[in-house]
C-alpha cells in the first residue's frame, strides 16, 4: 500500500555489508507501480546487487527516461542522486554526466518504449561509444504508463489486451547491442532473481557499456494470453545459456563444479565471472556466433537469457577520449584557465 | 562619364572566385597585408552551401576611418569566376575598376564604359610557369595577390612576411609562394597601369587591435571560462566554434607529460543528444556547452525546457543564419531571438547574451558559464554568421590575474556535514535561486531527484497546484535577479540632445556606428542603446520612455527584439519603429541611414 511511508527502523540483526550498510540503506521510496509489476523485482535485484558489491550508495548515479520503468529509480538507492530526464534521452544525459565525473557508478534505467522507439538512436550511439554504464531496459513489450499501446519490442503476431494483433517486426535490442559493439550483453527475466542479480553485479563491475535486456511483464496491459512477454510465456520459453556467479577478489571461493561445465572469465579489474554452462558449447566470446544463435532460437520462439556476450577487457569512452584520470568536474581555475600571460601571446599572434 | 575613383585607404574590393579552389588563403593574405600596413580592413566571405565548384566572393572593406561594417557597393572587382561575370560587373560603382583574367578574349559588350577594365592573362601565365594543375590553381591565386599589390601600392615585404608566417614549419613552401607573388607584381608593373586610383597608404589606424573571427574568440572564452565538456553536432556556421575549442584545448588543456586531457569534446549523433550531454555534465558539476545554429535550436527545445524547469546550468551558442527551416545556411541573420528567449512549450524565459564583436564574443562566452551556474539555467550566446565566421578587427582579449569562477550556490560536503538544511528548490534568501548539490558529495545527505515534472521545494514529485505556482513564481523572481547580473545595455547619446533614439544589437554595431556619423552629417541626431542581454535591464525601458520615437534596427523579418520589448516592458508599439534588413547579407550603414532618414520629416532635420 503506497500511501504508507516506509518505516525507518529495521531489524537490529539485519546483516551489514563490508561498508556497514544494510540492504535497507540501498532502498528508495515505496513503489507506486501496480502490484505485481515486474519492474519492482528488478528494483529489488538492483538493491541486492549494489548491497552485495559493497558500493557506497552516494557514489552511484541513477538516470532514466520517461515511462513506468523510468519511474523506478525513485524506488531504489534513496541516497543516490537521480535524474528522470525526457523520453528516450537518458543515454545523452548519462553520457554527459559520465564525462563530467568518471568516478561514479552510472545506472541507466529505461524501457522498451524509451529505448526502442524514440530513444533507439541514443541507445545505439551510447553503446557504440562504450559509455561506462549499466544500461538496463525493463522490457514489457508495451507502453504501460500511457495505457497499453504496442511498443517496438512487441513480437509480430502478439496480441494487445484489446485483441489487436501487432503486424510490425519486433526490434531485438540484444542483437542490436551485439551489432553495435557492446562489450557486455545480457538478457534476463524479472521473475528470475537468481539469474538477474549476478548479471547486474557483473554489469556494474564491467568497465564499458553493459547492456541488460530484462523482460519484465506488465501485469496491467501485457500479461494475457497472446502476449509473448507475459510471466507464463517467458517461463515456458526461457532458454538460459548460462548461470553466472560474480566473484570479487575479496570473496572466498566455495563451490566445486564438475569439470567442463564451468567457464571462468577474469575481468580486467580482478573480478571473476564464473559461468555454469547450460547450453552445451555456447561461446560467449564470439560475437557473430551469438548473433546467429539468437536469430536461430528466436525463429523457434525461444527467449535466450543469461550472459550472452562479454569482452573481459573493454575500453570505455574515457579511454577513447584520453581524458584525465581526475574527474573533469573537480578541476578549478588553476588547471583550466591558461591565464593572462598566455592571452597576451595569443593577442600577439593575431596582430 | 564619371571620373575613375580616386581614394586612399577608403574603398571596397570584392574578389569573385570558384569555391574549393584555394582562393580563401590567398584572399586572407591580401586582407591581412592591408591591416599590417596600419589600415583597418574588414574581410567578409560570401560562400555557397557547397564544397566545390560554385561561386564564392571575398569582400574587403578598407577604411582608415575605422568603419568595419559592410558598406554596400564595390569599387574594385577582382573577377576570377566567369560564372558570375554579369552580376559582378553590374555591382561595380560607376568610376570603379575591374581586374580580370584576360587569358580568353571577351567582346567589348561584356564590359562597362564607366568602369576601368584591367586585364591580366593569369591562366596563360600560370600554364607557362607550372606544369601541375593543382599548382597552377594555387599559385594563380597568389599571383593575382601580387598583381593587386602593385595596382594598389601594398608593400610587397609585408606580404612576404605574412607568407613566411603562414608557412612556418613548412619552410619549403615559402620560396615558391614568394616567387608567385613577385611574378604577379612584376607583370602588373610592366604591363598594367600601376597604381590605380584606389591605393593603400601606410597609416597608424589599427593600434593594438587583433584580427580574429567571432567563433574562435568565443571558443577561447569557453577555455578561459573553464568549460570542460563540449557536446556538439556539425552545422554551418557554428562548427568552427567547436573546432576552434578543440584546437585551443589541445594547446592549453593537455598535460605536457602524460598527454591527459582536461576536457572532453564529443561530436554527438544529433543536437538533441548534444544538449542532453551538456545538461548531464552540468548536473554533475562540469561547465559544459554546445554550439549550433537555428535548426539545432529547434531540435533542442524539449531539453531546454527541462533545463529551465529543473534548473540546470547549460550554455548554448547559437551562431544564427538565415531561417526558417534549412533557410540560408551560409547567410547571416538575427532571427532566433524568439526561439531562444522562449525556448520550449509552457511558460519559459531564458537568458540571452548578444556580443557585438570578437572581443565581446570572448568576454560573454566566459561570462556565460558564471551566469549559467549562478542562475542555474540555460544561457544562450547569440552570434551570427557575419560575426562568427569572418575575421574582424577588435580590441585585444584580456583576463584579470586571479579571476575566480562563480560556481553559484552549490552546497558541498562541509555544509551538509554541519547539518545545514537543504532543499533543492528552497529559496533561502529571496533571489529565487536555491542551492543544489552535486552527485557523489555526501554519504547520507543532499541527494535528491531531478525531474522535469512538477515538484515541491524538497524536489519531491508533486501534483499540487500550490506547489506548482510557488515554483513558477520563484522562477520569475530568479529572472528579476538575472536582470541585475547580465551585461547592461550600452548607451551612447548624441552630441546634441535628441528626441529620437535607436536600439540595436549584435553584429549590427559597426554599420550602426557608421550610420550615426552619416546621419549626424545630415543633421539627424540620435541617442543609441545597444542591447547586450535578455532579460532587459530597466535602463532599456527608461531609454524608450525618454524619447519620442525609437528605431529598432534588426536583421530579421518580424522585428523580434521589438516584439520582446513590447511584451516584456509594456511599451506602446507605436513608439518603436522597426528598421529591418533580412536578405542574408550583412546590414550596411547605407541601409540604416536611408531607412532612418526617410522617416525623419525634412522640417526636423537641422539645416546643414
Interface residues (C-beta under 8 A of the other chain):
Chain A: X56 X57 X58 X59 X61 X63 X73 X74 X78 X79 X80 X81 X82 X83 X84 X85 X86 X89 X91 X92 X93 X94 X95 X96 X97 X98 X99 X100 X101 X103 X104 X121 X122 X124 X125 X129 X318 X321 X322 X323 X324 X325 X328 X329 X331 X332 X333 X335 X336 X337 X338 X339 X340 X342 X343 X346 X347 X350 X351
Chain B: X208 X209 X210 X211 X212 X220 X223 X224 X226 X228 X229 X231 X252 X253 X255 X259 X260 X261 X262 X263 X264 X265 X266 X268 X269 X270 X272 X273 X274 X275 X276 X277 X278 X279 X280 X281 X282 X283 X284 X285 X286 X288 X302 X303 X306 X396 X397 X398 X399 X400 X401 X403 X404 X405 X437 X438 X439 X440 X441 X442 X443 X444 X447 X448 X449 X450 X451 X452 X453 X461
